[in-house]
Amino acid sequence: MKKNTFSDLTENAGKGIVTQLNRINKGLLLAIVLVLLFMGLPLSAQAKVYIGDHFDSQADYDGCIDPPAPWSSYSWSNEAECNRIGINGDSGDAHGSTGKSFQINWPGKIIELGAQYRTSPAVGSFWTGFWWRHNADYVMVEQDKFIYFPEVGGNRTMLSHYGNSLCFFDGSSYSLCADSGANPYPDYSSSAYENDTSWHYYVIFVSAADKDLRVWRDGNELTWDNDNLNVNGWNSSTFDADFWYWGYQSRVGWTNNISWFDDIILASTEAEVIDFLGLSGAAVPAPDPTPTNSQPVAIAGSDLTLTDTDGSGFEQIQLDGSGSSDPDGTIVSHQWREGSVILSNSPIATLNLAVGTHTITLIVTDNNGAQTTDNLIASITAGDTGDGGSSPSAEVLLQESFDNASTATRGWYDAGSTSPLIVTDAQKGKVLEYAYASGASTPTTGALRHQFTESDEVTLSYNVKYQSGWSWIAGDSGPHEFYLMTNLDHAFKGPAESHGTTYIEMHQGWQRLGFQDALNIDQTNIGSNLANLSENRGVFGCNGTSDTYADGICWGNTGAKINGKLWDVDMLPVQNNRWYQVKVHFKMNSIVNGVGVADGVMEYWLDGQLKMSLHDVMIRTGANANLKWNQIMIAPYFHNGTPKAQKFWIDDLLINSTSATAPSAPTGLRIL
């Protein structure tokens, strides 16, 4: 198989990264993103360490508090099992009896537990390494999924000790297993695997672009049953998803199983991994020679000075980075960013910027992963509006404080309008409560809908709190919370199959924004990219991608297909038992000469802090030029049922017709 290394990568750009919905009304695929946290490790000029933890310097950790940096999560899928995760020196580490290691005490059921790191550098390859062992009473049942890679093409990818070998799972099957000559457990049938309690080190290289997977165990490189790594979905140049997972998943029957990990590292070069594992003088893979690569040249253009001529508080600018070049290769990506907020992934981008001074950074990446940046300053000054300089105020489309249960008299309808559950909160007063029985998909009270004057630009804000001990369900099962419906559907249209549904919801504690437009799909051209060919198409899956973000999922085994596409906001997970203020702003994309232009807007604030600002999204085509939002539905829904009886609360819902200034943080709340 082809050898490869990747050098000079950059840290995570910090944006809500698009992933696809596996099924809009049957759960959402896990895809979440946090800003990279570095450990202060020494970096060479041609290498980046994304994560590296020996665990020795950390305090003992019991799994039931916020994880220490650089980890984004331990005990990911089931809060009730948090005490099964720990960092301690009870069993020593890979180098002796005095160090610490990361321990997982597995339960005898299928849940996800492990050390999770969320990242999404826009590159196609990684190196990782770690030490691993298990206890003497370990019992193999089915498979031991011990490392979970980022997804490629929406497909899950992981390594598992399976059967009598080490195998690669590509999302649908075990597509590769180590052949008999390189089998790490050649005598698995006689329990050699279960009885082997020694520390072993793994060095792993994966490349989406080259379809390359190389694994060394204790310095011996494994070979695979087939010659070519034909992994399902590995046909793109970069990884789609945003996390790595060491440990990953337990199985039924694992009542006595314990795993330990030590010296976990994720880096851009092999040399960094070998050094971090302490393998000097050991049998290790020979480092691949790093080819000489010239840096690309980023050209962001000249500084801009514009005036807000209409007094809206914003002015449109055009950025052009197409003059950037690479002396010994090609530019494979352009990214415009303001601070940690990604503005566009197109070489030429049209943006609406607020009045003020903005430092805009262009990041270009070449075909070898090298990156270069260039900045420009965009100054937007306030113009004379003719009214003393005041900007036009946003029209209030809907305002609801939930002070009493007479919601039907205030225009709310659907099953919950005559029996909403209004309770008293110590901080907020009267609030709307949604309570679930254990295992229920829907709360004890029904859905609420309210129509408002149709608008192609809306800003929704609300306050939300999840009770102490609230648990997010494992996997991709929601919950859905808020839905914005459109004027092309009737007042009682279901959200899963419409001309346009916008989803606003928390998933695993991270904000997720999603769309589907299933009734716009050209069902005769499923799988064909109709962008630039026809305006009669779905833009969120089934008919190809219509903007710079990956295509959405096209789902359905029988009958008409439905689709879905989502973005996850770059943020820390919300905490239980505290109020948050959420604000999200959507604007329909333009229609020029009957053709949709990818300039739709999605912006998101949490407690007054801007976390997402996208201005290059396709939401509608010329075939539905009059598509506008005109209805909100509150219908919380766990597809596979909530893991236990629990509640959450909503208050102070407001919908405006235009973008407003970012809200101030609620008094006394901690800003993330």
For each residue, the residues with C-beta under 8 A, 3 or more apart:
1: 212 213 214 224 227 229
2: 210 212
3: 212 214 288
4: 125 205 207 210 212 288
5: 125 127 205 268 269 270 287 288 290
6: 9 123 124 125 126 127 207 268 269 368 369
7: 46 47 268 269 290 293 368 369 370
8: 45 46 47 48 268 293 295 369 370 371
9: 6 48 50 121 123 268 369 371
10: 13 48 121 363 365 371
11: 35 36 38 48 50 121
12: 33 34 35 36 119 120 121
13: 10 120 122 335 337 340 342 363
14: 33 35 337 340 341 342 570
15: 33 337 340 341 342 570 612 614
16: 33 342 513 567 568 569 570 602 604 611 612 614
17: 31 33 120 241 242 567 568 570
18: 549 550 565 566 567
19: 29 30 31 151 154 240 241 242 550 566 567 568
20: 29 154 541 550 551 552 553 564 565 566
21: 24 28 29 514 516 541 552 553 555 563 564 565 566
22: 26 27 28 29 154 476 553 555 564
23: 26 27 553 555 562 564
24: 21 28 495 496 497 501 503 514 516 518 555 562 563 564
25: 480 494 495 496 497 562 637 639
26: 22 23 555 639
27: 22 23 475 476 477 478 639 640
28: 21 22 24 476 477 478 507 512 514 564 566
29: 19 20 21 22 151 154 476 553 566
30: 19 241 243 475 476 507 508
31: 17 19 151 240 241 242 566 568
32: 118 242 243 507 508 510 512 568
33: 12 14 15 16 17 118 119 120 242 510 568 569 570
34: 12 37 72 118 119 242 570 571 572
35: 11 12 14 340 570
36: 11 12 50 70 119 121
37: 34 51 69 70
38: 11 41 49 70
39: 49 51 52 53 69 70
40:
41: 38 49 52 276
42:
43: 47 48 49
44: 47 269 271 272
45: 8
46: 7 8 269 290
47: 7 8 43 44 267 268 269 271 272
48: 8 9 10 11 43 267 268
49: 38 39 41 43 52 265 266 267 268 272 276
50: 9 11 36 117 119 121 126 266 267 268
51: 37 39 70 71 117 119 244 264 265 266
52: 39 41 49 70 264 265 266 267 276
53: 39 58 70 71 102 115 263 264 265
54: 57 93 99 100 262 263
55: 58 87 93 99 100 101 102 262
56: 93 99 100
57: 54
58: 53 55 61 68 87 100
59: 68 87
60: 86 87 88 89 100
61: 58 65 67 68 74 85 86 87 88
62: 65 82 83 85 86
63: 74 75 82 83 84 85 86
64: 75 82 83
65: 61 62
66:
67: 61 71 72 73 74
68: 58 59 61 71 87
69: 37 39
70: 36 37 38 39 51 52 53 117
71: 51 53 67 68 74 115 116 117
72: 34 67 116 117 118 243 573
73: 67 76 116 118 573
74: 61 63 67 71 82 85 113 114 115 116
75: 63 64 78 79 81 82 84 85 113
76: 73 112 113 114 116 245 474 508
77: 111 112 113 472 473 474 475
78: 75 81 82 111 112 113 471 474 643
79: 75 82 469 470 471 472
80: 471 643 644
81: 75 78 84 85 107 111 113
82: 62 63 64 74 75 78 79 85
83: 62 63 64 86
84: 63 75 81 104 105 106 107 113
85: 61 62 63 74 75 81 82 103 104 105 113 114
86: 60 61 62 63 83 102 103 105
87: 55 58 59 60 61 68 100 101 102 103
88: 60 61 91 100 101 103
89: 60 92 93 98 99 100 101
90: 103
91: 88 101 103 260
92: 89 96 97 98 99 101
93: 54 55 56 89 96 98 99 100 101 131 260 262 263
94: 99 101 131 133 199 201 262 263 278
95: 99 262 278
96: 92 93 99
97: 92
98: 89 92 93
99: 54 55 56 89 92 93 94 95 96 262
100: 54 55 56 58 60 87 88 89 93
101: 55 87 88 89 91 92 93 94 131 260 261 262
102: 53 55 86 87 115 246 260 261 262 264
103: 85 86 87 88 90 91 258 259 260
104: 84 85 113 114 247 258 259 260 261
105: 84 85 86 257 258
106: 84 113 250 254 257 258 259
107: 81 84 111 113 250 254 255
108: 250 251 252 253 254 255
109: 250 251 252
110: 249 250 251 252
111: 77 78 81 107 249 250 474
112: 76 77 78 245 248 249 250 474 475
113: 74 75 76 77 78 81 84 85 104 106 107 247 248 249 250
114: 74 76 85 104 148 245 246 247 248 249
115: 53 71 74 102 245 246 247 261 264
116: 71 72 73 74 76 243 244 245
117: 50 51 70 71 72 243 244 245 266
118: 32 33 34 72 73 242 243
119: 12 33 34 36 50 51 242 243 244 266
120: 12 13 17 33 150 239 241 242
121: 9 10 11 12 36 50
122: 13 238 333 335 365
123: 6 9 126 238 239 268 365 369
124: 6 207 208 209 210 236 237 238 239 369
125: 4 5 6 205 206 207 208 209 210 212 369
126: 6 50 123 150 205 206 239 266 267 268
127: 5 6 203 204 205 266 267 268 269 270 272 273
128: 147 202 203 204 206 244 264 265 266 267 273
129: 201 202 203 204 263 264 265 273 274 276 277
130: 147 201 202 246 261 262 263 264 265 277
131: 93 94 101 199 200 201 202 261 262 263 277
132: 146 199 200 201 202 259 260 261 262
133: 94 197 198 199 200 259 260
134: 138 197 257 258 259 260
135: 138 197 256 257 258 259
136: 195 197
137: 256 257 258
138: 134 135 194 197 256 257 258
139: 194 253 254 256 257
140: 143 144 161 188 193 194
141: 251 252 253 254
142: 162 251
143: 140 160 161 162 163 167 169 251
144: 140 160 161 162 251
145: 148 158 159 160 169 248 249
146: 132 159 160 161 246 247 248 259
147: 128 130 158 159 202 204 244 245 246 248
148: 114 145 156 157 158 243 244 245 246 248 249
149: 157 158 159 206 239 244
150: 120 126 157 239 240 241 242 243 244
151: 19 29 31 154 155 156 157 171 233 239 240 241
152: 155 157 208 231 233 234 236 239 240 241
153: 232 233 234 235 236 240
154: 19 20 22 29 151 171 233 240 553
155: 151 152 170 171 172 231 232 233 234
156: 148 151 169 170 171
157: 148 149 150 151 152 168 169 170 171 206 231
158: 145 147 148 149 168 169 248
159: 145 146 147 149 166 167 168 169 204 215
160: 143 144 145 146 166 167 168 169 174
161: 140 143 144 146 165 166 167 184 185 193
162: 142 143 144 165 166 167 169 174 177
163: 143 167 177 188
164: 183 185 186 187 188 189
165: 161 162 177 178 183 184 185 188
166: 159 160 161 162 177 178 183 184 185 215 217 222
167: 143 159 160 161 162 163 174 176 177 178
168: 157 158 159 160 174 175 176 177 213 224 231
169: 143 145 156 157 158 159 160 162 173 174 175
170: 155 156 157 173 174 175 176 231 232 233 234
171: 151 154 155 156 157 232 233
172: 155 232
173: 169 170
174: 160 162 167 168 169 170 177
175: 168 169 170 230 231 232
176: 167 168 170 213 224 225 226 229 231
177: 162 163 165 166 167 168 174 224 225
178: 165 166 167 182 183 184 215 222 223 224 225
179: 182 183 223 224 225
180: 183 186
181: 223
182: 178 179 220 221 222 223
183: 164 165 166 178 179 180 186
184: 161 165 166 178 200 217 222
185: 161 164 165 166 188 192 193 196
186: 164 180 183 192
187: 164 190 192
188: 140 163 164 165 185 191 192 193
189: 164
190: 187
191: 188 194 195
192: 185 186 187 188 195 196
193: 140 161 185 188 196
194: 138 139 140 191
195: 136 191 192
196: 185 192 193
197: 133 134 135 136 138
198: 133
199: 94 131 132 133 260 262
200: 131 132 133 184 217 218
201: 94 129 130 131 132 217 218 219 263 277 279
202: 128 129 130 131 132 147 215 216 217
203: 127 128 129 215 216 270 273 274 277 284 285
204: 127 128 129 147 159 213 214 215 216
205: 4 5 125 126 127 212 213 214 215 270
206: 125 126 128 149 157 212 213 214
207: 4 6 124 125 210 211 212 213
208: 124 125 152 211 234 236 237 238 239
209: 124 125 236 237 238
210: 2 4 124 125 207
211: 207 208 228 229 230 231 234
212: 1 2 3 4 125 205 206 207 229
213: 1 168 176 204 205 206 207 224 229 231
214: 1 3 204 205 206 221 285
215: 159 166 178 202 203 204 205 221 222
216: 202 203 204 219 220 221 222 284 285
217: 166 184 200 201 202 220 222
218: 200 201 283
219: 201 216 279 282 283 284 285
220: 182 216 217 283
221: 182 214 215 216 285
222: 166 178 182 184 215 216 217
223: 178 179 181 182
224: 1 168 176 177 178 179 213 227 229
225: 176 177 178 179
226: 176 229 230
227: 1 224
228: 211
229: 1 176 211 212 213 224 226 234
230: 175 211 226 234
231: 152 155 157 168 170 175 176 211 213 234
232: 153 155 170 171 172 175
233: 151 152 153 154 155 170 171 236
234: 152 153 155 170 208 211 229 230 231
235: 153
236: 124 152 153 208 209 233 240
237: 124 208 209 332
238: 122 123 124 208 209
239: 120 123 124 126 149 150 151 152 208
240: 19 31 150 151 152 153 154 236 550
241: 17 19 30 31 120 150 151 152
242: 17 19 31 32 33 34 118 119 120 150 568
243: 30 32 72 116 117 118 119 148 150
244: 51 116 117 119 128 147 148 149 150 266
245: 76 112 114 115 116 117 147 148 248
246: 102 114 115 130 146 147 148 261 264
247: 104 113 114 115 146 259 261
248: 112 113 114 145 146 147 148 158 245
249: 110 111 112 113 114 145 148
250: 106 107 108 109 110 111 112 113 254 257
251: 108 109 110 141 142 143 144 254
252: 108 109 110 141
253: 108 139 141
254: 106 107 108 139 141 250 251 257
255: 107 108
256: 135 137 138 139
257: 105 106 134 135 137 138 139 250 254
258: 103 104 105 106 134 135 137 138
259: 103 104 106 132 133 134 135 146 247
260: 91 93 101 102 103 104 132 133 134 199
261: 101 102 104 115 130 131 132 246 247 264
262: 54 55 93 94 95 99 101 102 130 131 132 199
263: 53 54 93 94 129 130 131 201 276 277 278
264: 51 52 53 102 115 128 129 130 246 261
265: 49 51 52 53 128 129 130 272 273 276 277
266: 49 50 51 52 117 119 126 127 128 244
267: 47 48 49 50 52 126 127 128 272 273 276
268: 5 6 7 8 9 47 48 49 50 123 126 127 272 369
269: 5 6 7 44 46 47 127 272 273 287 290
270: 5 127 203 205 273 274 285 287 288
271: 44 47 274 275 287
272: 44 47 49 127 265 267 268 269 275 276
273: 127 128 129 203 265 267 269 270 276 277
274: 129 203 270 271 277 279 284 285 287
275: 271 272 278 279 280
276: 41 49 52 129 263 265 267 272 273
277: 129 130 131 201 203 263 265 273 274
278: 94 95 263 275
279: 201 219 274 275 282 284
280: 275
281:
282: 219 279
283: 218 219 220
284: 203 216 219 274 279
285: 203 214 216 219 221 270 274
286:
287: 5 269 270 271 274
288: 3 4 5 270
289:
290: 5 7 46 269
291: 368
292:
293: 7 8 328 329 366 368 370
294: 326 327 328 329 370
295: 8 366 370 372
296: 324 325 326 327 329 331 364 365 366 370 371 372
297: 324 325 326 327 364 372
298: 321 324 362 363 364 372 373 374
299: 321 323 324 325 362 374
300: 319 321 360 361 362 374 375 376
301: 319 320 321 323 376
302: 376
303: 376 377 378 379
304: 317 376 377 378 379
305: 378 379 381
306: 315 317 378 379 380 381
307: 315 380 381 382 383
308: 311 312 313 314 315 355 380 381 382 383
309: 315 383
310: 383 385
311: 308 382 383 384 385 386 387 389 390 391 392
312: 308 391 392 658
313: 308 354 355 382 391 659 661
314: 308 352 353 354 355 380 659
315: 306 307 308 309 352 353 355 380
316: 350 351 352 353
317: 304 306 350 351 352 353 378 380
318: 348 349 350 351
319: 300 301 336 343 344 348 349 350 351 360 362 376
320: 301 323 347 348
321: 298 299 300 301 324 334 336 347 348 362 364 374
322: 347 348
323: 299 301 320
324: 296 297 298 299 321 331 334 347 362 364 374
325: 296 297 299 331
326: 294 296 297 329 330 331 364 366 367
327: 294 296 297
328: 293 294
329: 293 294 296 326 366 367 368
330: 326 366 367
331: 296 324 325 326 334 347 364 365 366
332: 237 365 366 367
333: 122 345 364 365
334: 321 324 331 345 346 347 362 363 364
335: 13 122 342 344 345 362 363 364 365
336: 319 321 342 343 344 345 346 349 351 360 361 362 363
337: 13 14 15 340 341 342 343 360 361 363
338: 341 343 358 359 360 361 613
339: 359
340: 13 14 15 35 337 570
341: 14 15 337 338 610 611 612 613
342: 13 14 15 16 335 336 337 345 613 614
343: 319 336 337 338 349 351 360 613 614 615 616
344: 319 335 336 349 351 548 614 615 616
345: 333 334 335 336 342 548 549 616
346: 334 336 349 548 598 616
347: 320 321 322 324 331 334
348: 318 319 320 321 322
349: 318 319 336 343 344 346 615 616
350: 316 317 318 319 599 615 616
351: 316 317 318 319 336 343 344 615
352: 314 315 316 317 601 615
353: 314 315 316 317 356 358 378 380
354: 313 314 380
355: 308 313 314 315 380 381 382
356: 353 379 380
357: 377 378 379 380
358: 338 353 377 378 379 380
359: 338 339 375 376 377
360: 300 319 336 337 338 343 375 376 377 378
361: 300 336 337 338 373 374 375
362: 298 299 300 319 321 324 334 335 336 373 374 375 376
363: 10 13 298 334 335 336 337 371 372 373
364: 296 297 298 321 324 326 331 333 334 335 371 372 373
365: 10 122 123 296 331 332 333 335 369 370 371
366: 293 295 296 326 329 330 331 332 369 370 371
367: 326 329 330 332
368: 6 7 291 293 329
369: 6 7 8 9 123 124 125 268 365 366
370: 7 8 293 294 295 296 365 366
371: 8 9 10 296 363 364 365 366
372: 295 296 297 298 363 364
373: 298 361 362 363 364
374: 298 299 300 321 324 361 362
375: 300 359 360 361 362
376: 300 301 302 303 304 319 359 360 362
377: 303 304 357 358 359 360
378: 303 304 305 306 317 353 357 358 360
379: 303 304 305 306 356 357 358
380: 306 307 308 314 315 317 353 354 355 356 357 358
381: 305 306 307 308 355
382: 307 308 311 313 355 389
383: 307 308 309 310 311
384: 311 389
385: 310 311 388 389 390 391 392
386: 311
387: 311 390
388: 385
389: 311 382 384 385
390: 311 385 387
391: 311 312 313 385
392: 311 312 385 658
393:
394: 459 656 657 658 659 660
395: 453 455 656 657 658
396: 399 654 655 656 657
397: 452 453 455 458 655 656 657
398: 450 452 632 653 654 655
399: 396 653 654 655
400: 407 410 412 450 652 653 654
401: 430 651 652 653
402: 407 420 422 430 431 432 650 651 653
403: 422 429 430
404: 422 430
405: 419 420 421 422
406: 409 410
407: 400 402 410 412 416 417 418 420 448
408: 412 413 417 418
409: 406
410: 400 406 407
411: 450 451
412: 400 407 408 416 417 420 448 449 450
413: 408 417 448 449 450 491
414: 417 446 447 448 449 492 633 635
415: 446 447
416: 407 412 419 420 445 446 447 448 634
417: 407 408 412 413 414 420 446 448 449
418: 407 408
419: 405 416 445 446
420: 402 405 407 412 416 417 432 445 448
421: 405 432 433 434 435 444 445
422: 402 403 404 405 430 431 432 433
423: 430 431 433 649
424: 429 430 431
425: 428 429 430 431 465 649 651
426:
427: 579
428: 425 431 463 579 649 651 652
429: 403 424 425
430: 401 402 403 404 422 423 424 425 651
431: 402 422 423 424 425 428 649 650 651
432: 402 420 421 422 634 649 650 651
433: 421 422 423 445 647 648 649
434: 421 443 444 445 636 647 648 649 650
435: 421 443 444 445 645 646 647
436: 440 442 443 444 636 638 642 645 646 647
437: 440 444 642 645
438: 641 642 643 644 645
439: 641 642 643
440: 436 437 443 444 638 641 642
441: 637 638 639 640 641 642
442: 436 446 635 636 637 638
443: 434 435 436 440 636
444: 421 434 435 436 437 440
445: 416 419 420 421 433 434 435
446: 414 415 416 417 419 442 635
447: 414 415 416 633 634 635
448: 407 412 413 414 416 417 420 633 634 635
449: 412 413 414 417 491 492 631 632 633 634
450: 398 400 411 412 413 631 632
451: 411 491 630 631
452: 397 398 455 630 631 632 655
453: 395 397 630 657
454: 486 487 628 629 630
455: 395 397 452 458 628 629 630 657
456: 587 588 627 628 629
457: 585 586 587 588 601 657 658 659
458: 397 455 484 585 586 629 655 656 657
459: 394 583 584 585 586 655 656 657 658 659 660
460: 482 484 504 583 584 585 586 632 653 654 655
461: 581 582 583 584 652 653 654 663
462: 482 581 582 650 651 652 653 654
463: 428 579 580 581 582 650 651 652 666
464: 506 579 580 582 648 649 650 651
465: 425 577 578 579 580 648 649
466: 470 506 574 576 577 646 648
467: 470 576 577 646 647 648 649
468: 576 577
469: 79 576 646
470: 79 466 467 576 577 646 647 648
471: 78 79 80 642 643 644 646
472: 77 79 506 507 508 509
473: 77 477 478 479 638 640 641 642 643
474: 76 77 78 111 112 477 643
475: 27 30 77 112 640
476: 22 27 28 29 30
477: 27 28 473 474 638 639 640
478: 27 28 473 505 507 637 638 639
479: 473 505 506 507 636 637 638 642
480: 25 483 495 503 505 635 636 637
481: 504 505 506 634 636
482: 460 462 503 504 505 632 633 634
483: 480 495 501 502 503 504 632 633 634 635
484: 458 460 501 502 504 586 629 631 632 633
485: 489 493 495 498 500 501 629 630 631 632 633
486: 454 489 498 499 500 501 627 628 629 630 631
487: 454 626 627 628 629 630
488: 498 499 500 519 624 626 627
489: 485 486 493 498 499 500 519
490: 493
491: 413 449 451 631
492: 414 449
493: 485 489 490 498
494: 25 497 498
495: 24 25 480 483 485 498 501 503 633 635
496: 24 25 501 516 518 562
497: 24 25 494 516 518 519 562
498: 485 486 488 489 493 494 495 501 516 517 518 519
499: 486 488 489 517 519 520 624 627
500: 485 486 488 489 515 516 517 520 619 620 624 627
501: 24 483 484 485 486 495 496 498 515 516 517
502: 483 484 513 514 515 586 629
503: 24 480 482 483 495 512 513 514 515 516 566
504: 460 481 482 483 484 511 513 582 584
505: 478 479 480 481 482 511 512 514
506: 464 466 472 479 481 509 510 511 512 574
507: 28 30 32 472 478 479 510 511 512 568
508: 30 32 76 472 573
509: 472 506 573 574
510: 32 33 506 507 568 569 571 573 574
511: 504 505 506 507 568 569 571 582 604 606 611
512: 28 32 503 505 506 507 566 567 568 569
513: 16 502 503 504 566 567 568 569 584 602 604 612
514: 21 24 28 502 503 505 564 565 566 567
515: 500 501 502 503 539 540 552 564 565 566 619
516: 21 24 496 497 498 500 501 503 540 541 552 562 563 564 565
517: 498 499 500 501 520 521 538 539 540 563 620
518: 24 496 497 498 521 538 560 561 562 563
519: 488 489 497 498 499
520: 499 500 517 536 537 538 539 621 623 624
521: 517 518 526 537 538 541 542 543 554 560 561 562 563
522: 525 526 528 530 534 536 537 538 542 543
523: 526 542 560 561
524:
525: 522 528 530 534 537 543
526: 521 522 523 542 543 554 561
527: 542 554
528: 522 525 543 544
529: 533 543 544 545 551
530: 522 525 533 534 536 537 543 544
531: 537 543 544 545 546
532:
533: 529 530
534: 522 525 530 537
535: 594 595 596 621 622 623
536: 520 522 530 621 623
537: 520 521 522 525 530 531 534 543 544 546 621 623
538: 517 518 520 521 522 541 542 543 563
539: 515 517 520 543 546 547 565 596 618 619 620 621
540: 515 516 517 552 563 564 565
541: 20 21 516 521 538 551 552 553 554 555 563 564 565
542: 521 522 523 526 527 538 552 554 561 563
543: 521 522 525 526 528 529 530 531 537 538 539
544: 528 529 530 531 537 551
545: 529 531 548 549 550 551 552
546: 531 537 539 596 598 618 621
547: 539 598 600 616 617 618
548: 344 345 346 545 598 616
549: 18 345 545 565 567 617
550: 18 19 20 240 545 565
551: 20 529 541 544 545 565
552: 20 21 515 516 540 541 542 545 563 564 565 566
553: 20 21 22 23 29 154 541 563 564 565
554: 521 526 527 541 542 561 562 563
555: 21 22 23 24 26 541 561 562 563 564
556: 559 560 561 562
557:
558:
559: 556
560: 518 521 523 556
561: 518 521 523 526 542 554 555 556
562: 23 24 25 496 497 516 518 521 554 555 556
563: 21 24 516 517 518 521 538 540 541 542 552 553 554 555
564: 20 21 22 23 24 28 514 515 516 540 541 552 553 555
565: 18 20 21 514 515 516 539 540 541 549 550 551 552 553
566: 18 19 20 21 28 29 31 503 512 513 514 515 552
567: 16 17 18 19 512 513 514 549 602 612 614
568: 16 17 19 31 32 33 242 507 510 511 512 513
569: 16 33 510 511 512 513 604 606 611 612
570: 14 15 16 17 33 34 35 340 611 612
571: 34 510 511 606 611 672
572: 34 672
573: 72 73 508 509 510
574: 466 506 509 510 578 580 672
575: 578
576: 466 467 468 469 470
577: 465 466 467 468 470
578: 465 574 575 669 670
579: 427 428 463 464 465 651 666 669
580: 463 464 465 574 606 607 666 669
581: 461 462 463 605 606 607 608 663 665 666 669
582: 461 462 463 464 504 511 604 605 606
583: 459 460 461 604 605 606 662 663
584: 459 460 461 504 513 602 603 604 605
585: 457 458 459 460 601 602 603 604 659 660
586: 457 458 459 460 484 502 600 601 602 619 629
587: 456 457 600 601 659
588: 456 457 600 619 620 627 628
589: 596 597 598 599 600 617 618 619 620
590: 596 597 599
591: 594 595 596 597 620 621 622 625
592: 595 597
593:
594: 535 591 622 625
595: 535 591 592 621 622
596: 535 539 546 589 590 591 618 620 621 622
597: 589 590 591 592
598: 346 546 547 548 589 616 617 618
599: 350 589 590 615 616 617
600: 547 586 587 588 589 615 616 617 618 619 620
601: 352 457 585 586 587 614 615 617 659
602: 16 513 567 584 585 586 612 613 614 617
603: 584 585 610 612 613 614 659
604: 16 511 513 569 582 583 584 585 610 611 612 613
605: 581 582 583 584 608 609 610 611 662 663
606: 511 569 571 580 581 582 583 609 611 672
607: 580 581 665 666 669 670 671 672
608: 581 605 662 663 664 665 671
609: 605 606 662 665 671 672
610: 341 603 604 605 613 662
611: 16 341 511 569 570 571 604 605 606
612: 15 16 341 513 567 569 570 602 603 604
613: 338 341 342 343 602 603 604 610
614: 15 16 342 343 344 567 601 602 603 617
615: 343 344 349 350 351 352 599 600 601
616: 343 344 345 346 349 350 547 548 598 599 600
617: 547 549 589 598 599 600 601 602 614
618: 539 546 547 589 596 598 600 621
619: 500 515 539 586 588 589 600 627
620: 500 517 539 588 589 591 596 600 624 625 627
621: 520 535 536 537 539 546 591 595 596 618 624 625
622: 535 591 594 595 596 625
623: 520 535 536 537
624: 488 499 500 520 620 621 627
625: 591 594 620 621 622
626: 487 488
627: 456 486 487 488 499 500 588 619 620 624
628: 454 455 456 486 487 588
629: 454 455 456 458 484 485 486 487 502 586
630: 451 452 453 454 455 485 486 487
631: 449 450 451 452 484 485 486 491
632: 398 449 450 452 460 482 483 484 485 653 655
633: 414 447 448 449 482 483 484 485 495
634: 416 432 447 448 449 481 482 483 650
635: 414 442 446 447 448 480 483 495
636: 434 436 442 443 479 480 481 648
637: 25 441 442 478 479 480
638: 436 440 441 442 473 477 478 479 641 642
639: 25 26 27 441 477 478
640: 27 441 473 475 477
641: 438 439 440 441 473 638
642: 436 437 438 439 440 441 471 473 479 638 645 646
643: 78 80 438 439 471 473 474
644: 80 438 471
645: 435 436 437 438 642
646: 435 436 466 467 469 470 471 642
647: 433 434 435 436 467 470
648: 433 434 464 465 466 467 470 636
649: 423 425 428 431 432 433 434 464 465 467
650: 402 431 432 434 462 463 464 634 653
651: 401 402 425 428 430 431 432 462 463 464 579
652: 400 401 428 461 462 463
653: 398 399 400 401 402 460 461 462 632 650
654: 396 398 399 400 460 461 462
655: 396 397 398 399 452 458 459 460 632
656: 394 395 396 397 458 459 659 660
657: 394 395 396 397 453 455 457 458 459
658: 312 392 394 395 457 459
659: 313 314 394 457 459 585 587 601 603 656
660: 394 459 585 656
661: 313
662: 583 605 608 609 610
663: 461 581 583 605 608
664: 608
665: 581 607 608 609 669 671
666: 463 579 580 581 607 669
667:
668:
669: 578 579 580 581 607 665 666
670: 578 607
671: 607 608 609 665
672: 571 572 574 606 607 609
